[in-house]
């Protein structure tokens, strides 16, 4: 596996410094199930992850002429008092997203953190509806309640795939550098009791993209880096469940 990646600590808004903590190098456990299948999602709950991870919206994608129709997957995570949204929908769909959240009994004002996997408008567009939240993007961090005041992310995080970024608010949630699609990108790992769930943004678009590499070369900024990030997830990280950027959750076969 080689040298362990450095880990970073995001404890406290504005703190983006390398951590020399003795807790460096988060454990990577072996896959427990070797059957590729789509994961059952009932009432938004992801099978096998207790009630912690819910799919707010299953993403999709299709090409319409020279344009893409691509609503992104939106996920929520609950851990103690923390309520987290991973990716926040597109600019202009705030009213629709509020209705979806209301139907799932997820009040936007209860959300404490929003994690944006990459800086594309279908993923960050509605972050502003979460008025109490701290929003973490690949390049910056800010409070919704304090616009135009933000901290800049340490650029050293995104040189290589697999660098660990501690969320600063939950021991079960870690950010992992998976650059390439938009330049700077991260994936969000939830380490549950029974499964490790990776919300990977557009590192993988869908189950089909995982199997056949159908999307990523055409739709990423730095193809070689994106390929290494994908290899890292497939060969080293090996999560039990993947929530892709534009499709249903699935359990990979390795």
N, C-alpha and C positions, 0 to 999 in steps of 0.2 A: 504494500500500500504506500510505502515511502514515508516521507516526513509528514507528521500531523499538521493540518492547517492551523494557522493562527486563529484565535477567536477574538472577537471584539465585543465591547459592552456598550449597550445603549441606555444604561440606567441613567435616568434624569435627562430631560430635554436639553439638547445642545452638547451632550457628552459623546464624542465620537473618537475615543482614544483606544489604543491597543491595551488589552488587559493582560497583565502578567500573572493573573490568578492561578492558583494551583489546580483550578478546575478546567484548565485548557484541554482541548481535544474531547469533544462530546462523543459518547460511545456510539458505535455503529453496530447494530445487532443484525444477525442473519435473518433472511426472509423466512417466515413461518409457513407460507402457503405458496405452492408453485403451480397455481392454476390461473391462467389469464381469464378474467371474466369481468363484466361490468358489475359494479357494486349496486346493491339494492338501496334505493333512497326512498323512504316512506315518510311522508309529512316533513320532508326536508332533512330527516336524520340519516346520517351515513352509517350503514350496517357495520357492526363490529367496533364502534368507537363510542360506546355508551351514548350519552346525549350531548357530548361536548361539541361535535362538529356537525353543522347543518348546512345543506346547500340551499342558499337563498334563491339562486337561479342557476339552472344548467345552461351553460353557454352553447352557442352554435356558430356555424360559419358557412357561408356560401358566396360564390362570386356572381355578381350581377353586372354583366358587361365588363367594364374596366374598373368597377368598384367592388368593395367587399361589404357584405352585410354580416356583421360579426359581433353580436352581443356577447359580452364576456361572462364567464362563470363568476358568481359572487358567493362567498362562503362566510359563515359566521362561526366563531369559536367561543365557548364559554369556559372559563377557568376561575373558580371562586368568584370574586367580585369583578373580575375583568370580563368585558364583553368586546369581542374583536371582530372586525370585518376585514376580510382579505379580498382586495379589489372592489371597486365601488361603482362600477357601471359607467355609462357614457355621458358626456356632456349633453344636456337637453332632456334626459329621461328621469329627472328628479321626481316629478309627480308620480310616474309609473313605479319607480323604486319604492317610494313611500307607501304606495298601496300594497305592494308585494310584502314589505316589512310588516305592515299593519295586519295583513292576513296571517302572517307567521307569528304574530304577537312579539315582534322585536321592535320596541320603540327606538327610533334613532337617537333620542336623548339619553338612552342607556348605554350607548356604545362609548367605550373608553379609549379604544385604539383602532386606527384604520391602517392597514398595511397594504401598500401599493407595490405590486411586483415589478412594474416597469412604467415608464413615463409615456404611455399611449392613451389617447382620450377615451377609449372604450374601457379603460381600467381605472382611471383616476377621476372621471368626470363628475361624479356625484359626491365626492368626499365632503363637500361643504355642508351637506344636510346633517352631518353628525356633529352637532354644535359643541359637545363636551369633549370631543375626541382629540387625541394627539395623532397626527398623520405622519407616517414614516414612508418616504419614497426612497428609491435607490440613491438619489443625490442630495436629499435634504429631509428635515424634520420640522414640523410646526404644529401649533395649536390652532384649531379652527376658530376659536374665540379671539385669537390675536393675529389677524391677517397682516401680511407683509413683514412679519418678524419670524425668521427661521434660522436654523442651524444647518451648516453644510456637512454632508457625510464625508468621512475619511476616504479619499480616493483609492487608498491602498487596498481597500476591501475587494475591489472589483478587478484586480489584475489577473486572478486565476479563479477557476471554479473551485468550490468546496470550502471557502473560508466561512467560519462560523460567526454569526453576529447574535449575541444574546439580546433578547427582546427588552430586558430591563423591567418587565412587568409580570412575567410568567416563566417558571422553570420548565414548563411543558412546551413552550413555543420558542423556536429558534429560527433565525433568518440565515439562509445559506446562499452565498454568492453563486449565481448561475448566469454569468454574463453572455451576451452575444446577440440576442434578439433585438433589443433596443439599445445596445451598447452596455449600459449598466443595468443589471437585472438581479433580483433575488427571488428565491423560492422560500416558502414558509413551511416549516416542519412542525406538526403537532405530534408529540410523543405521548400517546395514550397508554392505558394499561394493557390493552390487547393488540394494538396496531400503531404503526407510525404512518401518519398521513402527510403527503407532500402536496401542497397547493403551489403549483409551479408556474402560474401565469402562462405565458406563451412559449416557455421552454418546450413544452409539448402541447399541441393544439387539441388533440383528441386521441382516442384509442387508435384510430387508423394511422395517425401521424406517428404514434409510438411504434407501431408494427412496421409500417412501410416507408417511414421518412417522407411523407407526402407533402408536407407544408414548409419545413423550416428553411430550406435553402432559398426559396423564393421570397420568404417573408421575414428575413432577419438582416440586421445591419452588418454584423461581422460573422459570416458563415463559419470560419474556422474556429472561432471562440465558441460559437453556439454548438458546434459539433463536439468540442471538448466538454462543454457543460452537460450535454446530453449523455456522453460516454461516462462522465462522472456519476450521474444519477443511475445509469444502467449497471455499471460495473463496480461501483464503490458504495454509494449510499443505499441503494436497493430498498426503497420504501415499500411498505406493504400495500398501501393504497395511494394512487395518484389522482388528484383533482386537476385535470388539464384546463387550459385557458378557454376552450371553446367546445366542450363536450362533456359527456357524463363521466363520473368517477369510475376507475377500474383498478383491478388488482393485477399487476404485471406478472409475467412469467420470466424468470431469469435462467 
